[in-house]
Amino acid sequence: MKALRAILGVAFIVAVVYGMWIMVPPYFHNYQLQDAVAEEARINTYTQKSEEDMRETIWRKAKEMEIPLQRDQINVQRDSGSVAIWADYTVHVDLPVYPLDLKFHPSSKNKSY
């Protein structure tokens, strides 16, 4: 009985580590992209960089992080004194028992005062 419990315990720990190995990178990359979007909005509130150039910068950063994001999924809106950037994308994760799609929505809006 103790051997069975030990085997199940080890199997559970292996399953948790494997799940984290698969699930953590998409969340980490989304965190990095969210930071890049916020920085781009913050910096370009005070510059004359075009919406298309901001979109291109975010797209390049997403490609560096291997995020499945297309240029047309990145929205940039510049109003008088504010910049808003947002995107929606999905990452498919193949877990052995339960494959799933993770939906991410990085966004930022910055206003000049």
N, C-alpha and C positions, 0 to 999 in steps of 0.2 A: 504493500500500500504506500509506503514511504517513497519507494522508487517511482511509482506512477505519479505521485504528487510532485516529486522533483522534476520528472520529465515534463509534466504539464506546466510547471512553473517556468522552466527554461524555454519551452515552446511559446509561452505567453510573452516572455521578455523578448524573444527573437521576433515575434510578430509585432510588438510595439516598436522596436527599433527599426524594423523594416518599414512599417507604416510611416514613421517619422522621416526615414530616409527618402521616401517617395513624396510625402506631403509638405515638408518644410521648404524645399527650394522654391515652389511657386509662390508661397507666401512671402518668402524673403525677397524674391525678385519684384513682387508687387510693392513691397515696402521701399525698395530702392527706386522703382519707377515713380512712386508717390513722392518721394523726396526730390527727384529730378523735376517732376511737374511743378512742385511748390517752388523750387529754386528758379525755374524758368519764368514762372508767373511773377515772382517777387522781383527778380532782376529786370525783366522787360516791362514792368509797369513804368519805369523811368527812362526807357530808351525808345527809339523809333523802329525797332526790329519788327518786320512784317509778320502777319499771322502765319503765312506760308513758311517763313524761316523758322519760327517757333515750332511749327508742326514738324518740320524736317529735323530739328534738333531732338525733339522728343522721340521721333521715329527711329533715329540713329541710336539713341540710348536704349530703346526697347530692343533693337536688333542686337546690340552688344550683349544684352542680358538674355538673349534668345527667348524673348516674350513674343507670342504669336499675335502681333498687333500690326494692322495695316495702316497706311497713311490716312485713308478715308475714315478710320475709326477714331482718329484724334481730332477733337474739336477745339478750336481756339477762337475766342471772341475778345476783341479789343473795343472797349467803349472809351468815352472821355474819362481818363484817369483810372481805368481799371483793366485788368487782364484776367480772363477766366480760361482755364484749360481743363479738359476732361476727356476721358476715354472709357470705353467699355470693352472688355475682352474676356474670353473664356479659355481655360486651360483644362485639357482632358487628362485625367489621371487614371491609369490602369492598375487598380488594386486587384489582387487575385480573386477575391470573393465579390467585391462591389466596385466596379468601375464608376467613376463620377466625373462631373464637369464642375470646376471651380470658377465662379464668376467674380471678376474684379472690376472695380470702378474708381481708378485713381483720378483725383480732381483737386483743383486749387483755384482760388479767386483772390486777387490782391488788388487793393484800392490805394491810390496815392492820397495823401492827406494834405 
